[in-house]
Amino acid sequence: MKLVITSIKLKSVGQFFAFANHARLVLKQMKNHSVKGFKKGGFWKEHFTMSLWESEEDLKAFYTSGAHLNAVKKTNKMADEVYTLIMDGSEFPNWNEAKRLLKEKGRLKKY
């Protein structure tokens, strides 16, 4: 299984509503894919997600299509930075561990 941990830091609180709308559409898309588990956290400018996928192929089918792909294309207008970590795993770490893993092993993209 694949564990995905992400974080996004929005450019401003004003970007929250656009981000929330994209997140709503992405969550709807996720329900139609083979996600095995999902958690979210955060507030206003900083948000985190964790998801579990049966395979890398299932994960790729999700993130390269639909609402998720559309949201990614608009990230540079909404975010200062995004961290992404994809690793083998079958259960969620606690949030403190997830944030530590992101900072130590995640891929950072700044806008």
GUZA-56585 format. One record per atom (N, C-alpha, C): x, z, y; residue number from 1; atom name; residue in three letters. Coordinates in nm, 4 decimals, always signed. Layout:
        xx        zz        yy  num  atome  residu
         X         Z         Y  NUM     CA     ALA
...
END
This chain:
        xx        zz        yy  num  atome  residu
   +0.0843   +0.0000   -0.1184    1      N     MET
   +0.0000   +0.0000   +0.0000    1     CA     MET
   +0.0878   +0.0000   +0.1235    1      C     MET
   +0.0297   -0.0456   +0.2342    2      N     LYS
   +0.0992   -0.0491   +0.3623    2     CA     LYS
   +0.0321   +0.0468   +0.4599    2      C     LYS
   +0.1156   +0.1252   +0.5271    3      N     LEU
   +0.0730   +0.2152   +0.6332    3     CA     LEU
   +0.1170   +0.1538   +0.7650    3      C     LEU
   +0.0247   +0.1444   +0.8599    4      N     VAL
   +0.0549   +0.0919   +0.9927    4     CA     VAL
   +0.0267   +0.2014   +1.0945    4      C     VAL
   +0.1242   +0.2271   +1.1814    5      N     ILE
   +0.1098   +0.3238   +1.2891    5     CA     ILE
   +0.1378   +0.2494   +1.4192    5      C     ILE
   +0.0481   +0.2643   +1.5170    6      N     THR
   +0.0681   +0.1972   +1.6454    6     CA     THR
   +0.0392   +0.2926   +1.7603    6      C     THR
   +0.0980   +0.2604   +1.8740    7      N     SER
   +0.0612   +0.3276   +1.9985    7     CA     SER
   +0.0632   +0.2248   +2.1101    7      C     SER
   -0.0207   +0.2494   +2.2085    8      N     ILE
   -0.0244   +0.1648   +2.3272    8     CA     ILE
   -0.0323   +0.2558   +2.4486    8      C     ILE
   +0.0490   +0.2247   +2.5481    9      N     LYS
   +0.0459   +0.2975   +2.6749    9     CA     LYS
   -0.0042   +0.1991   +2.7798    9      C     LYS
   -0.1235   +0.2264   +2.8331   10      N     LEU
   -0.1846   +0.1359   +2.9300   10     CA     LEU
   -0.1130   +0.1435   +3.0649   10      C     LEU
   -0.1190   +0.0322   +3.1382   11      N     LYS
   -0.0541   +0.0263   +3.2700   11     CA     LYS
   -0.1173   +0.1249   +3.3677   11      C     LYS
   -0.2489   +0.1414   +3.3571   12      N     SER
   -0.3198   +0.2324   +3.4466   12     CA     SER
   -0.4496   +0.2762   +3.3810   12      C     SER
   -0.5082   +0.3824   +3.4331   13      N     VAL
   -0.6373   +0.4287   +3.3844   13     CA     VAL
   -0.7419   +0.3193   +3.4041   13      C     VAL
   -0.7239   +0.2360   +3.5051   14      N     GLY
   -0.8167   +0.1264   +3.5306   14     CA     GLY
   -0.8249   +0.0257   +3.4168   14      C     GLY
   -0.7244   +0.0216   +3.3308   15      N     GLN
   -0.7243   -0.0697   +3.2167   15     CA     GLN
   -0.8012   -0.0130   +3.0966   15      C     GLN
   -0.8420   +0.1129   +3.1077   16      N     PHE
   -0.9050   +0.1783   +2.9937   16     CA     PHE
   -1.0300   +0.1057   +2.9451   16      C     PHE
   -1.1160   +0.0632   +3.0355   17      N     PHE
   -1.2433   +0.0039   +2.9936   17     CA     PHE
   -1.2237   -0.1321   +2.9265   17      C     PHE
   -1.1297   -0.2113   +2.9756   18      N     ALA
   -1.0988   -0.3386   +2.9085   18     CA     ALA
   -1.0409   -0.3104   +2.7700   18      C     ALA
   -0.9501   -0.2127   +2.7626   19      N     PHE
   -0.8921   -0.1747   +2.6347   19     CA     PHE
   -0.9997   -0.1259   +2.5378   19      C     PHE
   -1.0894   -0.0408   +2.5845   20      N     ALA
   -1.1951   +0.0142   +2.4988   20     CA     ALA
   -1.2846   -0.0964   +2.4448   20      C     ALA
   -1.3131   -0.1966   +2.5250   21      N     ASN
   -1.3948   -0.3077   +2.4776   21     CA     ASN
   -1.3217   -0.3857   +2.3678   21      C     ASN
   -1.1942   -0.4139   +2.3887   22      N     HIS
   -1.1159   -0.4812   +2.2836   22     CA     HIS
   -1.1113   -0.3968   +2.1574   22      C     HIS
   -1.0902   -0.2660   +2.1723   23      N     ALA
   -1.0827   -0.1762   +2.0559   23     CA     ALA
   -1.2140   -0.1780   +1.9780   23      C     ALA
   -1.3252   -0.1804   +2.0481   24      N     ARG
   -1.4563   -0.1852   +1.9820   24     CA     ARG
   -1.4688   -0.3106   +1.8960   24      C     ARG
   -1.4264   -0.4240   +1.9505   25      N     LEU
   -1.4347   -0.5497   +1.8763   25     CA     LEU
   -1.3378   -0.5524   +1.7581   25      C     LEU
   -1.2199   -0.4957   +1.7770   26      N     VAL
   -1.1211   -0.4898   +1.6687   26     CA     VAL
   -1.1730   -0.4002   +1.5551   26      C     VAL
   -1.2331   -0.2884   +1.5891   27      N     LEU
   -1.2883   -0.1997   +1.4858   27     CA     LEU
   -1.3997   -0.2698   +1.4079   27      C     LEU
   -1.4807   -0.3461   +1.4775   28      N     LYS
   -1.5861   -0.4231   +1.4098   28     CA     LYS
   -1.5233   -0.5238   +1.3133   28      C     LYS
   -1.4172   -0.5918   +1.3580   29      N     GLN
   -1.3466   -0.6871   +1.2712   29     CA     GLN
   -1.2875   -0.6152   +1.1503   29      C     GLN
   -1.2307   -0.4978   +1.1739   30      N     MET
   -1.1646   -0.4226   +1.0672   30     CA     MET
   -1.2614   -0.3910   +0.9535   30      C     MET
   -1.3867   -0.3655   +0.9868   31      N     LYS
   -1.4863   -0.3330   +0.8844   31     CA     LYS
   -1.5097   -0.4492   +0.7890   31      C     LYS
   -1.4780   -0.5715   +0.8327   32      N     ASN
   -1.4951   -0.6896   +0.7486   32     CA     ASN
   -1.3689   -0.7246   +0.6697   32      C     ASN
   -1.2647   -0.6448   +0.6852   33      N     HIS
   -1.1397   -0.6661   +0.6121   33     CA     HIS
   -1.1195   -0.5513   +0.5149   33      C     HIS
   -1.0170   -0.5604   +0.4347   34      N     SER
   -0.9994   -0.4619   +0.3275   34     CA     SER
   -0.9146   -0.3421   +0.3699   34      C     SER
   -0.9413   -0.2878   +0.4867   35      N     VAL
   -0.8719   -0.1666   +0.5295   35     CA     VAL
   -0.9148   -0.0515   +0.4390   35      C     VAL
   -0.8198   +0.0282   +0.3957   36      N     LYS
   -0.8482   +0.1398   +0.3042   36     CA     LYS
   -0.8699   +0.2708   +0.3784   36      C     LYS
   -0.8236   +0.2767   +0.5028   37      N     GLY
   -0.8408   +0.3968   +0.5834   37     CA     GLY
   -0.7992   +0.3689   +0.7265   37      C     GLY
   -0.8569   +0.4434   +0.8194   38      N     PHE
   -0.8267   +0.4223   +0.9607   38     CA     PHE
   -0.8437   +0.5532   +1.0360   38      C     PHE
   -0.7510   +0.5797   +1.1278   39      N     LYS
   -0.7592   +0.6948   +1.2176   39     CA     LYS
   -0.7188   +0.6499   +1.3564   39      C     LYS
   -0.7781   +0.7111   +1.4568   40      N     LYS
   -0.7408   +0.6813   +1.5950   40     CA     LYS
   -0.7329   +0.8107   +1.6741   40      C     LYS
   -0.6549   +0.8062   +1.7799   41      N     GLY
   -0.6408   +0.9212   +1.8668   41     CA     GLY
   -0.5907   +0.8754   +2.0018   41      C     GLY
   -0.5922   +0.9653   +2.0963   42      N     GLY
   -0.5421   +0.9332   +2.2289   42     CA     GLY
   -0.6480   +0.9546   +2.3347   42      C     GLY
   -0.6055   +0.9340   +2.4584   43      N     PHE
   -0.6929   +0.9579   +2.5723   43     CA     PHE
   -0.6418   +0.8784   +2.6910   43      C     PHE
   -0.7302   +0.8213   +2.7668   44      N     TRP
   -0.7063   +0.7426   +2.8869   44     CA     TRP
   -0.5951   +0.6406   +2.8727   44      C     TRP
   -0.4715   +0.6777   +2.9036   45      N     LYS
   -0.3642   +0.5768   +2.9083   45     CA     LYS
   -0.2850   +0.5631   +2.7786   45      C     LYS
   -0.2917   +0.6596   +2.6895   46      N     GLU
   -0.2102   +0.6530   +2.5678   46     CA     GLU
   -0.2984   +0.6668   +2.4438   46      C     GLU
   -0.2870   +0.5687   +2.3533   47      N     HIS
   -0.3726   +0.5643   +2.2350   47     CA     HIS
   -0.2887   +0.5360   +2.1114   47      C     HIS
   -0.3352   +0.5887   +1.9968   48      N     PHE
   -0.2640   +0.5774   +1.8706   48     CA     PHE
   -0.3602   +0.5352   +1.7608   48      C     PHE
   -0.3088   +0.4600   +1.6633   49      N     THR
   -0.3878   +0.4271   +1.5448   49     CA     THR
   -0.3016   +0.4401   +1.4205   49      C     THR
   -0.3675   +0.4662   +1.3094   50      N     MET
   -0.3049   +0.4594   +1.1781   50     CA     MET
   -0.4044   +0.3889   +1.0866   50      C     MET
   -0.3531   +0.2988   +1.0049   51      N     SER
   -0.4393   +0.2310   +0.9078   51     CA     SER
   -0.3638   +0.2107   +0.7775   51      C     SER
   -0.4403   +0.2066   +0.6692   52      N     LEU
   -0.3859   +0.1833   +0.5356   52     CA     LEU
   -0.4444   +0.0539   +0.4806   52      C     LEU
   -0.3557   -0.0277   +0.4219   53      N     TRP
   -0.3959   -0.1583   +0.3689   53     CA     TRP
   -0.3478   -0.1714   +0.2257   53      C     TRP
   -0.4260   -0.2369   +0.1430   54      N     GLU
   -0.3919   -0.2560   +0.0017   54     CA     GLU
   -0.2630   -0.3366   -0.0130   54      C     GLU
   -0.2451   -0.4381   +0.0737   55      N     SER
   -0.1270   -0.5239   +0.0619   55     CA     SER
   -0.0871   -0.5776   +0.1985   55      C     SER
   +0.0343   -0.6282   +0.2044   56      N     GLU
   +0.0819   -0.6905   +0.3274   56     CA     GLU
   +0.0001   -0.8158   +0.3597   56      C     GLU
   -0.0469   -0.8854   +0.2579   57      N     GLU
   -0.1297   -1.0044   +0.2792   57     CA     GLU
   -0.2620   -0.9673   +0.3460   57      C     GLU
   -0.3250   -0.8581   +0.3009   58      N     ASP
   -0.4492   -0.8115   +0.3632   58     CA     ASP
   -0.4264   -0.7742   +0.5089   58      C     ASP
   -0.3173   -0.7038   +0.5339   59      N     LEU
   -0.2824   -0.6642   +0.6700   59     CA     LEU
   -0.2616   -0.7870   +0.7576   59      C     LEU
   -0.1848   -0.8823   +0.7105   60      N     LYS
   -0.1559   -1.0024   +0.7889   60     CA     LYS
   -0.2822   -1.0833   +0.8167   60      C     LYS
   -0.3717   -1.0927   +0.7186   61      N     ALA
   -0.4975   -1.1639   +0.7393   61     CA     ALA
   -0.5773   -1.0998   +0.8528   61      C     ALA
   -0.5685   -0.9682   +0.8664   62      N     PHE
   -0.6379   -0.8979   +0.9739   62     CA     PHE
   -0.5713   -0.9213   +1.1094   62      C     PHE
   -0.4416   -0.8940   +1.1183   63      N     TYR
   -0.3795   -0.8943   +1.2510   63     CA     TYR
   -0.3515   -1.0327   +1.3073   63      C     TYR
   -0.3644   -1.1359   +1.2275   64      N     THR
   -0.3413   -1.2717   +1.2782   64     CA     THR
   -0.4711   -1.3480   +1.3023   64      C     THR
   -0.5823   -1.2767   +1.3133   65      N     SER
   -0.7101   -1.3456   +1.3306   65     CA     SER
   -0.8057   -1.2679   +1.4211   65      C     SER
   -0.9093   -1.3366   +1.4635   66      N     GLY
   -1.0242   -1.2751   +1.5285   66     CA     GLY
   -0.9957   -1.1900   +1.6501   66      C     GLY
   -1.0714   -1.0819   +1.6602   67      N     ALA
   -1.0650   -0.9935   +1.7763   67     CA     ALA
   -0.9273   -0.9304   +1.7929   67      C     ALA
   -0.8611   -0.8995   +1.6814   68      N     HIS
   -0.7276   -0.8388   +1.6924   68     CA     HIS
   -0.6295   -0.9361   +1.7563   68      C     HIS
   -0.6281   -1.0593   +1.7102   69      N     LEU
   -0.5386   -1.1595   +1.7676   69     CA     LEU
   -0.5703   -1.1808   +1.9152   69      C     LEU
   -0.6961   -1.1854   +1.9504   70      N     ASN
   -0.7370   -1.2016   +2.0900   70     CA     ASN
   -0.6888   -1.0842   +2.1761   70      C     ASN
   -0.7016   -0.9633   +2.1243   71      N     ALA
   -0.6563   -0.8450   +2.1980   71     CA     ALA
   -0.5052   -0.8471   +2.2176   71      C     ALA
   -0.4316   -0.8856   +2.1134   72      N     VAL
   -0.2852   -0.8926   +2.1235   72     CA     VAL
   -0.2435   -0.9900   +2.2322   72      C     VAL
   -0.3116   -1.1013   +2.2425   73      N     LYS
   -0.2788   -1.2014   +2.3444   73     CA     LYS
   -0.2978   -1.1478   +2.4867   73      C     LYS
   -0.3815   -1.0467   +2.5027   74      N     LYS
   -0.4096   -0.9904   +2.6352   74     CA     LYS
   -0.3363   -0.8587   +2.6618   74      C     LYS
   -0.2563   -0.8159   +2.5657   75      N     THR
   -0.1888   -0.6873   +2.5783   75     CA     THR
   -0.0997   -0.6801   +2.7009   75      C     THR
   -0.0311   -0.7889   +2.7334   76      N     ASN
   +0.0612   -0.7853   +2.8474   76     CA     ASN
   -0.0093   -0.7554   +2.9788   76      C     ASN
   -0.1389   -0.7814   +2.9873   77      N     LYS
   -0.2142   -0.7513   +3.1103   77     CA     LYS
   -0.2591   -0.6056   +3.1137   77      C     LYS
   -0.2685   -0.5426   +2.9979   78      N     MET
   -0.3218   -0.4062   +2.9899   78     CA     MET
   -0.2160   -0.2987   +2.9706   78      C     MET
   -0.1056   -0.3323   +2.9043   79      N     ALA
   -0.0139   -0.2285   +2.8560   79     CA     ALA
   +0.1232   -0.2343   +2.9208   79      C     ALA
   +0.1858   -0.1179   +2.9299   80      N     ASP
   +0.3267   -0.1070   +2.9666   80     CA     ASP
   +0.4139   -0.1207   +2.8426   80      C     ASP
   +0.3671   -0.0600   +2.7319   81      N     GLU
   +0.4452   -0.0636   +2.6090   81     CA     GLU
   +0.3564   -0.0459   +2.4871   81      C     GLU
   +0.4039   -0.1019   +2.3766   82      N     VAL
   +0.3369   -0.0903   +2.2476   82     CA     VAL
   +0.4431   -0.0621   +2.1418   82      C     VAL
   +0.4182   +0.0393   +2.0593   83      N     TYR
   +0.5021   +0.0670   +1.9433   83     CA     TYR
   +0.4245   +0.0273   +1.8182   83      C     TYR
   +0.4952   -0.0323   +1.7213   84      N     THR
   +0.4354   -0.0688   +1.5933   84     CA     THR
   +0.5319   -0.0331   +1.4807   84      C     THR
   +0.4764   +0.0265   +1.3765   85      N     LEU
   +0.5544   +0.0568   +1.2575   85     CA     LEU
   +0.4709   +0.0207   +1.1349   85      C     LEU
   +0.5269   -0.0619   +1.0479   86      N     ILE
   +0.4650   -0.0965   +0.9197   86     CA     ILE
   +0.5595   -0.0478   +0.8108   86      C     ILE
   +0.5053   +0.0316   +0.7194   87      N     MET
   +0.5884   +0.0870   +0.6130   87     CA     MET
   +0.5055   +0.1054   +0.4867   87      C     MET
   +0.5735   +0.1234   +0.3750   88      N     ASP
   +0.5030   +0.1557   +0.2519   88     CA     ASP
   +0.4469   +0.2967   +0.2640   88      C     ASP
   +0.3241   +0.3150   +0.2168   89      N     GLY
   +0.2634   +0.4470   +0.2194   89     CA     GLY
   +0.1212   +0.4413   +0.1686   89      C     GLY
   +0.0771   +0.5499   +0.1085   90      N     SER
   -0.0580   +0.5543   +0.0535   90     CA     SER
   -0.1439   +0.6639   +0.1156   90      C     SER
   -0.0876   +0.7381   +0.2111   91      N     GLU
   -0.1657   +0.8406   +0.2808   91     CA     GLU
   -0.1153   +0.8535   +0.4237   91      C     GLU
   -0.2012   +0.9098   +0.5079   92      N     PHE
   -0.1665   +0.9260   +0.6489   92     CA     PHE
   -0.0784   +1.0483   +0.6695   92      C     PHE
   +0.0247   +1.0358   +0.7532   93      N     PRO
   +0.0975   +1.1555   +0.7964   93     CA     PRO
   +0.0120   +1.2284   +0.9003   93      C     PRO
   +0.0500   +1.3510   +0.9356   94      N     ASN
   -0.0200   +1.4153   +1.0470   94     CA     ASN
   +0.0233   +1.3452   +1.1764   94      C     ASN
   -0.0491   +1.3691   +1.2836   95      N     TRP
   -0.0227   +1.2954   +1.4081   95     CA     TRP
   +0.1177   +1.3221   +1.4625   95      C     TRP
   +0.1655   +1.4441   +1.4534   96      N     ASN
   +0.3009   +1.4729   +1.5032   96     CA     ASN
   +0.4056   +1.3925   +1.4273   96      C     ASN
   +0.3901   +1.3863   +1.2957   97      N     GLU
   +0.4828   +1.3086   +1.2132   97     CA     GLU
   +0.4697   +1.1600   +1.2440   97      C     GLU
   +0.3476   +1.1124   +1.2625   98      N     ALA
   +0.3259   +0.9710   +1.2941   98     CA     ALA
   +0.3946   +0.9335   +1.4256   98      C     ALA
   +0.3818   +1.0167   +1.5258   99      N     LYS
   +0.4448   +0.9902   +1.6561   99     CA     LYS
   +0.5971   +0.9935   +1.6444   99      C     LYS
   +0.6491   +1.0856   +1.5642  100      N     ARG
   +0.7939   +1.0914   +1.5426  100     CA     ARG
   +0.8425   +0.9646   +1.4738  100      C     ARG
   +0.7719   +0.9207   +1.3705  101      N     LEU
   +0.8094   +0.7981   +1.3002  101     CA     LEU
   +0.8072   +0.6776   +1.3936  101      C     LEU
   +0.7061   +0.6696   +1.4781  102      N     LEU
   +0.6987   +0.5581   +1.5731  102     CA     LEU
   +0.8210   +0.5533   +1.6633  102      C     LEU
   +0.8564   +0.6672   +1.7198  103      N     LYS
   +0.9706   +0.6727   +1.8125  103     CA     LYS
   +1.1026   +0.6427   +1.7421  103      C     LYS
   +1.1177   +0.6906   +1.6173  104      N     GLU
   +1.2446   +0.6748   +1.5461  104     CA     GLU
   +1.2579   +0.5389   +1.4770  104      C     GLU
   +1.1488   +0.4876   +1.4218  105      N     LYS
   +1.1580   +0.3673   +1.3388  105     CA     LYS
   +1.0719   +0.2512   +1.3866  105      C     LYS
   +0.9845   +0.2768   +1.4827  106      N     GLY
   +0.8920   +0.1728   +1.5274  106     CA     GLY
   +0.9579   +0.0665   +1.6131  106      C     GLY
   +0.8900   -0.0471   +1.6217  107      N     ARG
   +0.9351   -0.1573   +1.7065  107     CA     ARG
   +0.8669   -0.1400   +1.8410  107      C     ARG
   +0.9433   -0.1371   +1.9485  108      N     LEU
   +0.8916   -0.1200   +2.0844  108     CA     LEU
   +0.8870   -0.2542   +2.1549  108      C     LEU
   +0.7724   -0.2811   +2.2175  109      N     LYS
   +0.7597   -0.3991   +2.3025  109     CA     LYS
   +0.7153   -0.3522   +2.4391  109      C     LYS
   +0.7948   -0.3830   +2.5424  110      N     LYS
   +0.7627   -0.3461   +2.6800  110     CA     LYS
   +0.7132   -0.4680   +2.7552  110      C     LYS
   +0.6209   -0.4427   +2.8469  111      N     TYR
   +0.5637   -0.5530   +2.9269  111     CA     TYR
   +0.5931   -0.5323   +3.0737  111      C     TYR
END
